[in-house]
Amino acid sequence: MATQLKRRIDETHSDAADLQVRQTVERILAEVEARGDQAVRDLSEKFDRWSPPGFRLSKEDIDGFMRQVPDSTVEDIKFAQEQIRTFAQHQKAALRDIEVEIRPGVKLGHRNIPVDSVGCYVPGGRYPMVASAHMSIVTARVAGVRRVIACTPPTGGTPHPETIAAMALGGADEIYVLGGVQAVAAMALGTETIFPVDMLVGPGNAYVAEAKRQLFGRVGIDLLAGPTEILVIADDSADVEMVAVDLLGQAEHGPTSPAILVTTSRALAEGLPAEIERQLKALPTADVAGVAWRDYGEIILVENLEEAVREADRIAAEHVEVLTRNPRWFLERMRNYGALFLGPETNVAYGDKVIGTNHTLPTRGAARYTGGLWVGKFMKTCTYQECTPEASVVIGDYCSRLCAIERFWAHKEQADLRLRRYGGRDVGLHATAKDRP
């Protein structure tokens, strides 16, 4: 039976705080919808103290930011984007259009059609989130999205040059220096100067997530992302230094980021807290990572690997790192995770930044029912049907009777019309009187 050696704090969700976020977002969305560009400008001034002549960057603006980025950093960005692009291309290749003749004269098929336009939100608060530009913009481009626009907020009166470089190199058609709910609202609802998009993607704070939630239905979204999470599964072959490094590597994202160890090794479980404290003393982001570990860190001791699988599937974490003798054993057995990192040679940072898989992943247990952002999220699988006259008569016979069961008489007449036209039957609402039921 699993033993909880360290628990996260009891979360007491404040209804008042949740209501305040919802109401604030509702008000901002209404303002942008009613007043367009002027509302966006007023909100940007209020929240970001940012009111440039235009929010969209010109080619000259972009070139200016690019010149601020060292050549070596540009090459690193290009390398990361190439990994993401290549993997997305392989994923797209796995999506194929189909057409099958399921019975004589009846053809059914589907086409994978890219979304027409996408708005990508790239955060830029505590850290320059360069990788978020790769994950959304590059993947949308591979999917075949015709128009890709992107917003990133100013930080201290200017956007991060590296983020602008990543957005430009990724292939964004339009880049706006605009943050928060007002950015998401402008992309989704449109203004006098921003044509609306069909889909929103990208992470953000609680207000951005709530804006995406409220806008869902008017536009598509990727998913509702909460604080980043890491779960490490380890046996007695894992070393405590690596476990601590990898847990803190995600804990530094924010003070509410869960960092969890599930292990069969009591020695590892009992040795981890001291190693975490040792590493925090040298970590520049200890003020954030330390709070996350204190409040949201967990240590779970399990009896065997089978129980580790059950615990991991129960938690359904965003990132699951497997530090065991046979990590692929878990690949064959686990069902609930955003992304899996197999063996000590890989880690979550690789997935976050460069290795090629997408880092926009489900959190808060959503891995039970969805995967993360990938090229397929930007595509619609749309079906079609086609019948020969002879097949229409066969299918129409069944359809007519099934519609009658449901008392859908106009539906039934659709089938009966084909029976009259292609089968010579005198049936349906417009049959001769003597043949009507």
Secondary structure, DSSP 8 states (H G I E B T S, - for coil): --EEEE--------HHHHHHHHHHHHHHHHHHHHHHHHHHHHHHHHHH----S-SB--HHHHHHHHHTS-HHHHHHHHHHHHHHHHHHHHHHHH---EEEEEETTEEEEEEEEE-SEEEEE---SSS--HHHHIIIIIHHHHHT-SEEEEEE--SSSS--HHHHHHHHHHT-SEEEE--HHHHHHHHHH--SSS---SEEE----HHHHHHHHHHBTTBEES----S--EEEEE-TTS-HHHHHHHHHHHHTT-TT--EEEEES-HHHHHHHHHHHHHHHTT-TTHHHHHHHHHHHEEEEE-SSHHHHHHHHHHHT-SEEEEESS-THHHHTT----SEEEESTT--HHHHHHTSSS------TTGGGT-----GGGGEEEEEEEEE-HHHHHHHHHHHHHHHHHHT-HHHHHHHHHHHHHHH----STTS-GGG--
